[in-house]
């Protein structure tokens, strides 16, 4: 049942597994939806959705799937089967007359229904840009006053439930979506993905393995037998390069959060942070103020920070193409004979894993943002959001040869 | 179905929450509860236990907790001691196997409620280590070659503060419910259960300020229910008249804990 809904959920980006779907079917067959659309909504959500960040997607899928079904809250078994989308699609294609004749079948005064229905449809048009509405009939006053309900669902007066479509329509979980720009805690969580535990590091066995020692000793009849092991250490080294140019000022807070998260995540073997202005040239700066002289040579960085460093470049890549391609330097001084683009290519050659995080990345292709597009083609670029950072971390953890 | 959870005298659950609990019970799956701190996640388990008159077993998770801790512990050190002093029964390993909270819940003759509190505090891998046990409701004690199997499948309630992401495999087995932050009406009800005699105007003013602060965009740590309750208590004890609340923000430190937030609040409120 509702297999179409399953695919709608998938299409909205919800990763519903088959086992969850089966649990949902089981719940249906146990009658846990209690013949109410709202209970059905909450039941489906609690079984199929496992994070409040996904609630919004679920709401949207639910609305898309079941929008246009309007009834008072009660649902019978028969209505549940009507709610099943394949059937509904057929019904949707029937024209007004046909379903008015459906009305007739259940002995409702046709004219009355027709006028009320037309009024209803008019009202809905102004709110919803039309669409085809299927009207559930329970032999009750199907076209009763539906007030300002978003989905056109009426709330049963006494259940105390919020109408499913009110909930859906309000999109109150929008703020939880994890594609919105992140805060500190979530940053740290994402950064935690960047770990590569290794006991293969070339370090002596210095840690006393207490559990094994006790076990061995006991097995040994009480004669002490000590077990040592190598400490497990994260072997990831991180190089953070941040743009602190003028166009980045609106994101200062965000960068500050990222910076703090990186430094609070003290599980890295080594963390280095440098700053640049718009693009990386022959120098990178030690402080965000990017003052002349307070810098290190980019080539020094290449030599001293080896290729195993994982590099996160943060910047909006918003510069004039001339700035990216000019060999003569920018207003801050010479470039060392190479254009910004060439410096970036050098970066790519020197480090195995680089990602570019962009706080205001265009969605999809944006050829008019020339510099951004050029850099995107060179380095994997992700938006500076929870999802973006996660993807970037996964990218950084990929093995490259 | 005999097991139906309803609101109790001292815990008001929303309909959705009750539905989720009952779905979890009916489907015999763990119920995962998330929500902002102070939304009554832990209280829920107690309320469920009360409502169904069942025993509640609480397993508090700390950052050092391992899955094994919940199953059983083999007290090797005690055995070592006993061995050295020639106590009776040292050869009986079973004497040194102590069941953890999960084991306790499995061994119980009657169905119990098992609360695994703040599962996100533990290591990232912790939930994965419990998959089999929560699915099959059994585990195996290697030392004694005994399988502990749930006599009555416990009702498992798990809370999380979303400090860590839980693994997908684990999530797939759970029923999930996110407790929304209480709206004004519910909040009023909650405050009144604590202070039934709170002054009408004072409550209204304090809640205005509270929700204003929560709605400020730059607030780092949003104040929670318990902070509002503390604040109202402070206002009452301090004998602050209601008209001063918005103007002076007395004792606002009870609600706002961070320096940056305090500056922000003062800036916005004046």
Interface residues (C-beta under 8 A of the other chain):
Chain A: X15 X17 X19 X20 X23 X26 X27 X30 X32 X34 X39 X42 X43 X46 X47 X49 X50 X51 X52 X55 X159 X160 X161 X172 X184 X185 X189 X192 X214 X215 X217 X218 X221 X222
Chain B: X15 X16 X19 X20 X22 X23 X24 X26 X27 X29 X32 X34 X76 X77 X79 X80 X83 X84 X124 X163 X164 X165 X168 X171 X172 X173 X174 X175 X176 X177 X178 X180 X220
